[in-house]
Amino acid sequence: MLDQIHWLAAVTVLGVLEQAYFFLQVIYARRLFGISPPKTSGPPEFERIFRAQVNTSEYFPIFLALLWQAGLFFHQGLAAALGLLYLCARYCYFMGYKASSSERLAPMYFSAGVLWILIAVSALGILHFFLSHYVGLNILQLLTA
């Protein structure tokens, strides 16, 4: 079983470490700009870092759910590769947003595209499972015949 999920687990750990890095960036920015919690406003430089971290955190549960569904129901390697692309795009998003709000756009659109691919792959994998398990229809055999 573990050989079927080890890449998914590795990407998950990388994602958690990335989230921790983003959290630390907010802590450093708070200290740099003298903004104590619970305040969330301040200079634009702080607000961009704060928003980048919050926005990335909001999408993280969606990413994790799709990563694991795609990996378990479709293909672990493809899901892990898409997961790495997503994490890279979110890092670029964070760094772009930190520099300027307009520099976040391209990585944001790219990461959203990766999420849509993960949704499609997950849905196809789950559909294939239901059709083969409950209806007895194996789409892969039909396609290769």
C-alpha positions as CSV (number, residue, x, y, z in Angstrom):
1,M,0.0,0.0,0.0
2,L,2.7,2.5,0.9
3,D,4.3,2.1,-2.5
4,Q,1.1,3.5,-4.0
5,I,1.1,6.6,-1.9
6,H,4.7,7.6,-1.1
7,W,4.9,10.3,-3.8
8,L,1.6,11.8,-2.6
9,A,2.9,11.8,1.0
10,A,6.1,13.5,-0.1
11,V,4.3,16.2,-2.0
12,T,2.0,16.7,1.0
13,V,5.0,17.2,3.3
14,L,6.5,19.7,0.9
15,G,3.2,21.5,0.8
16,V,3.1,21.7,4.6
17,L,6.7,23.0,4.7
18,E,5.8,25.6,2.1
19,Q,2.8,26.7,4.2
20,A,5.1,27.0,7.3
21,Y,7.5,29.1,5.2
22,F,4.6,31.5,4.3
23,F,3.5,31.7,7.9
24,L,7.1,32.6,8.9
25,Q,7.2,35.3,6.3
26,V,4.1,36.9,7.9
27,I,5.8,36.8,11.3
28,Y,8.9,38.4,10.0
29,A,6.9,41.1,8.2
30,R,5.0,41.8,11.4
31,R,8.3,42.3,13.2
32,L,9.8,44.4,10.4
33,F,6.8,46.7,10.2
34,G,5.9,46.7,13.9
35,I,2.4,45.2,13.4
36,S,1.2,43.2,16.4
37,P,-1.6,40.6,16.2
38,P,-4.5,40.8,15.8
39,K,-4.0,43.7,13.4
40,T,-4.0,42.8,9.8
41,S,-3.4,46.1,8.2
42,G,-0.4,48.3,7.8
43,P,1.9,49.4,5.0
44,P,1.1,47.9,1.6
45,E,4.3,45.8,1.8
46,F,2.9,44.0,4.9
47,E,-0.6,43.7,3.6
48,R,0.6,42.0,0.4
49,I,2.6,39.5,2.3
50,F,-0.3,38.9,4.7
51,R,-2.8,38.5,1.8
52,A,-0.5,36.2,-0.1
53,Q,-0.2,33.9,2.9
54,V,-3.9,33.9,3.6
55,N,-4.9,33.3,0.0
56,T,-2.4,30.4,-0.3
57,S,-3.7,28.9,3.0
58,E,-7.3,29.2,1.8
59,Y,-6.6,27.0,-1.2
60,F,-4.4,24.5,0.6
61,P,-7.2,22.1,1.8
62,I,-8.7,22.1,-1.8
63,F,-5.3,21.2,-3.2
64,L,-4.7,18.4,-0.7
65,A,-8.1,16.8,-1.3
66,L,-7.6,16.9,-5.1
67,L,-4.0,15.7,-4.9
68,W,-5.0,12.6,-2.9
69,Q,-8.1,11.9,-4.9
70,A,-6.2,12.1,-8.2
71,G,-3.4,10.0,-6.8
72,L,-5.6,7.3,-5.4
73,F,-8.2,7.0,-8.1
74,F,-6.2,8.0,-11.3
75,H,-2.3,7.8,-11.1
76,Q,0.0,8.6,-8.2
77,G,2.9,9.8,-10.4
78,L,0.7,12.2,-12.4
79,A,-0.9,13.6,-9.3
80,A,2.4,14.1,-7.6
81,A,3.9,15.9,-10.6
82,L,0.8,18.2,-10.8
83,G,1.2,18.7,-7.1
84,L,4.8,19.8,-7.5
85,L,3.7,22.2,-10.3
86,Y,1.0,23.6,-8.1
87,L,3.4,24.2,-5.1
88,C,5.9,25.8,-7.4
89,A,3.2,28.1,-8.8
90,R,2.0,29.0,-5.3
91,Y,5.6,29.9,-4.3
92,C,5.9,32.1,-7.4
93,Y,2.5,33.6,-6.5
94,F,3.7,34.4,-3.0
95,M,6.9,35.9,-4.1
96,G,5.2,37.9,-6.9
97,Y,2.5,39.2,-4.5
98,K,5.2,40.1,-2.0
99,A,6.9,42.3,-4.7
100,S,3.8,43.8,-6.3
101,S,0.1,42.9,-6.5
102,S,0.2,42.7,-10.3
103,E,3.0,40.1,-10.2
104,R,0.8,37.6,-8.5
105,L,-1.5,37.2,-11.5
106,A,0.3,34.8,-13.9
107,P,1.2,32.3,-11.1
108,M,-2.3,32.6,-9.7
109,Y,-3.8,31.7,-13.1
110,F,-1.3,28.9,-13.6
111,S,-2.0,27.4,-10.2
112,A,-5.7,27.6,-10.8
113,G,-5.2,25.8,-14.1
114,V,-3.3,23.0,-12.3
115,L,-6.2,22.7,-9.8
116,W,-8.7,22.3,-12.7
117,I,-6.5,19.6,-14.1
118,L,-6.5,17.8,-10.8
119,I,-10.3,18.2,-10.6
120,A,-10.6,16.6,-14.0
121,V,-8.2,13.8,-13.3
122,S,-9.9,13.1,-9.9
123,A,-13.3,13.0,-11.5
124,L,-12.2,10.7,-14.3
125,G,-10.6,8.3,-11.8
126,I,-13.6,8.3,-9.5
127,L,-15.9,7.8,-12.5
128,H,-13.8,4.9,-13.7
129,F,-13.9,3.3,-10.3
130,F,-17.7,3.6,-10.0
131,L,-18.3,2.3,-13.5
132,S,-15.9,-0.7,-13.1
133,H,-16.8,-1.5,-9.5
134,Y,-20.6,-1.1,-9.6
135,V,-21.6,-1.4,-13.3
136,G,-18.9,-3.8,-14.4
137,L,-17.9,-1.4,-17.3
138,N,-14.1,-1.0,-17.7
139,I,-13.5,2.1,-19.8
140,L,-9.8,1.4,-20.2
141,Q,-10.5,-2.0,-21.8
142,L,-13.0,-0.4,-24.1
143,L,-10.6,2.3,-25.1
144,T,-7.8,-0.2,-25.8
145,A,-10.0,-2.7,-27.7
